[in-house]
Amino acid sequence: MKASEIFAVDGRIVIVTGAASGIGLTIAETLADNGAYVVLADVDQAGLDQAAAAISASGGKVEALVLDVTDPAGVASAFRGIAERLGRIDVVFANAGVSAGPGYGNPIGALDALDFELFERANRVNLTGAIATMTAAARIMKAQSAGSIIVTTSAAAFSNSRLPGYGYYAAKAGLAQVVKVAAAEMAQHNVRVNAIAPGAFPTNMAGGRLREPGGGAAFAAEAMIQRVARMEEIAGAALLLASEASSYMTGTTLHVDGGVAAT
Ligand SMILES: NC(=O)c1ccc[n+]([C@@H]2O[C@H](COP(=O)([O-])OP(=O)(O)OC[C@H]3O[C@@H](n4cnc5c(N)ncnc54)[C@H](O)[C@@H]3O)[C@@H](O)[C@H]2O)c1
């Protein structure tokens, strides 16, 4: 079989949350470049408009959806509307996320200085928001007896470092386990649930620290491959899990982290 057939996503209806920038945007661009119809969902209206215009200008089929993943009823109703209008939803990336502030390598990230507002915000977006997205996807996919749900967790669910804040660890580690449980439940409905666990990608996350030489170097030092990722290095994992190339994969995590989780 040809790679273009194995990894085919053309005609697939895909929703990506957190698609206005960073990893979500790169995933959306990759799928649109390969012929999928992509719904970009995000709270950032201006970022969404810019992203949708760019994808559309390069020939992609795309629409923008202003969506706050921390509102489960809003997510469910938006997904229902998309499924009714487009006939189905094939793939959902639950990717939206925020940082929880610095980790204990910075005095304000220490356990005895924990900022509960940041802790709770990270859990609200990264854990509750991702589960709200999975729930809305599950309702549609269970009814159509088909689908693939892909959750962006993090290397932080599998390792520890001085860099991310406690709320980030709590949310992403919880999510990593939820992926396994949901995969077990949804397999009987022909719905697969998998995760991508990125290492350090130079996005807007953490106030853009990863883009700065100093911040980037601290993260790079934790990887076996001693550098931060290039944005396009998320594309292969996204295409694998969104296509039938992964038809016998569920409950698994693809670590795209330069080796962090294996240290
Ligand atoms: N960048 C990294 O190094 C890294 C590493 C591991 C995991 N991740 C995860 O990757 C995912 C994407 O992050 P990124 O690095 O691309 O950062 P990013 O800040 O570039 O993108 C995150 C996007 O999520 C959106 N968002 C935030 N809150 C939202 C909400 N309530 N509803 C809808 N959208 C919302 C933002 O507007 C933004 O467009 C996150 O889940 C993040 O935790 C990132």
The ligand as an SDF file (V2000), in Angstrom:
LIG
                    3D

 44 48  0  0  0  0  0  0  0  0999 V2000
    4.1410   23.7860   23.6960 N   0  0  0  0  0  0  0  0  0  0  0  0
    4.5530   22.7630   24.4080 C   0  0  0  0  0  0  0  0  0  0  0  0
    5.7440   22.6270   24.6820 O   0  0  0  0  0  0  0  0  0  0  0  0
    3.5730   21.7220   24.8990 C   0  0  0  0  0  0  0  0  0  0  0  0
    4.1090   20.5760   25.5060 C   0  0  0  0  0  0  0  0  0  0  0  0
    3.2280   19.5940   25.9350 C   0  0  0  0  0  0  0  0  0  0  0  0
    1.8750   19.7400   25.7550 C   0  0  0  0  0  0  0  0  0  0  0  0
    1.3860   20.8750   25.1670 N   0  0  0  0  0  0  0  0  0  0  0  0
   -0.0460   20.9860   25.0000 C   0  0  0  0  0  0  0  0  0  0  0  0
   -0.3520   21.2660   23.6540 O   0  0  0  0  0  0  0  0  0  0  0  0
   -1.6320   21.8960   23.5910 C   0  0  0  0  0  0  0  0  0  0  0  0
   -1.5350   23.1200   22.7040 C   0  0  0  0  0  0  0  0  0  0  0  0
   -0.7170   24.0900   23.3360 O   0  0  0  0  0  0  0  0  0  0  0  0
    0.3420   24.9690   22.5290 P   0  0  0  0  0  0  0  0  0  0  0  0
    1.6770   24.6680   23.0620 O   0  0  0  0  0  0  0  0  0  0  0  0
    0.0820   24.8640   21.0780 O   0  0  0  0  0  0  0  0  0  0  0  0
   -0.0120   26.4370   23.0940 O   0  0  0  0  0  0  0  0  0  0  0  0
   -0.7380   27.6700   22.4260 P   0  0  0  0  0  0  0  0  0  0  0  0
   -0.9220   28.6450   23.5260 O   0  0  0  0  0  0  0  0  0  0  0  0
   -0.0260   28.0980   21.2060 O   0  0  0  0  0  0  0  0  0  0  0  0
   -2.1580   27.0810   21.9590 O   0  0  0  0  0  0  0  0  0  0  0  0
   -3.1890   26.8100   22.8780 C   0  0  0  0  0  0  0  0  0  0  0  0
   -4.4910   27.2610   22.2570 C   0  0  0  0  0  0  0  0  0  0  0  0
   -5.5620   26.8830   23.1450 O   0  0  0  0  0  0  0  0  0  0  0  0
   -6.4820   27.9520   23.1560 C   0  0  0  0  0  0  0  0  0  0  0  0
   -7.3060   27.9170   24.3620 N   0  0  0  0  0  0  0  0  0  0  0  0
   -6.9310   28.2500   25.6290 C   0  0  0  0  0  0  0  0  0  0  0  0
   -7.9780   28.1360   26.4600 N   0  0  0  0  0  0  0  0  0  0  0  0
   -9.0310   27.7200   25.7090 C   0  0  0  0  0  0  0  0  0  0  0  0
  -10.3800   27.4220   25.9930 C   0  0  0  0  0  0  0  0  0  0  0  0
  -10.8830   27.5620   27.2330 N   0  0  0  0  0  0  0  0  0  0  0  0
  -11.1930   27.0100   24.9870 N   0  0  0  0  0  0  0  0  0  0  0  0
  -10.7070   26.9080   23.7120 C   0  0  0  0  0  0  0  0  0  0  0  0
   -9.4410   27.1830   23.3860 N   0  0  0  0  0  0  0  0  0  0  0  0
   -8.6060   27.5870   24.3630 C   0  0  0  0  0  0  0  0  0  0  0  0
   -5.6190   29.2030   23.0690 C   0  0  0  0  0  0  0  0  0  0  0  0
   -6.3710   30.3330   22.6680 O   0  0  0  0  0  0  0  0  0  0  0  0
   -4.5570   28.7790   22.0830 C   0  0  0  0  0  0  0  0  0  0  0  0
   -4.9050   29.1040   20.7500 O   0  0  0  0  0  0  0  0  0  0  0  0
   -2.0210   22.2040   25.0320 C   0  0  0  0  0  0  0  0  0  0  0  0
   -2.9130   21.2210   25.5050 O   0  0  0  0  0  0  0  0  0  0  0  0
   -0.6980   22.1110   25.7600 C   0  0  0  0  0  0  0  0  0  0  0  0
   -0.8600   21.8120   27.1200 O   0  0  0  0  0  0  0  0  0  0  0  0
    2.2180   21.8670   24.7360 C   0  0  0  0  0  0  0  0  0  0  0  0
  1  2  1  0
  2  3  2  0
  2  4  1  0
  4  5  1  0
  4 44  2  0
  5  6  2  0
  6  7  1  0
  7  8  2  0
  8  9  1  0
  8 44  1  0
  9 10  1  0
  9 42  1  0
 10 11  1  0
 11 12  1  0
 11 40  1  0
 12 13  1  0
 13 14  1  0
 14 15  2  0
 14 16  1  0
 14 17  1  0
 17 18  1  0
 18 19  2  0
 18 20  1  0
 18 21  1  0
 21 22  1  0
 22 23  1  0
 23 24  1  0
 23 38  1  0
 24 25  1  0
 25 26  1  0
 25 36  1  0
 26 27  1  0
 26 35  1  0
 27 28  2  0
 28 29  1  0
 29 30  1  0
 29 35  2  0
 30 31  1  0
 30 32  2  0
 32 33  1  0
 33 34  2  0
 34 35  1  0
 36 37  1  0
 36 38  1  0
 38 39  1  0
 40 41  1  0
 40 42  1  0
 42 43  1  0
M  CHG  2   8   1  16  -1
M  END
$$$$
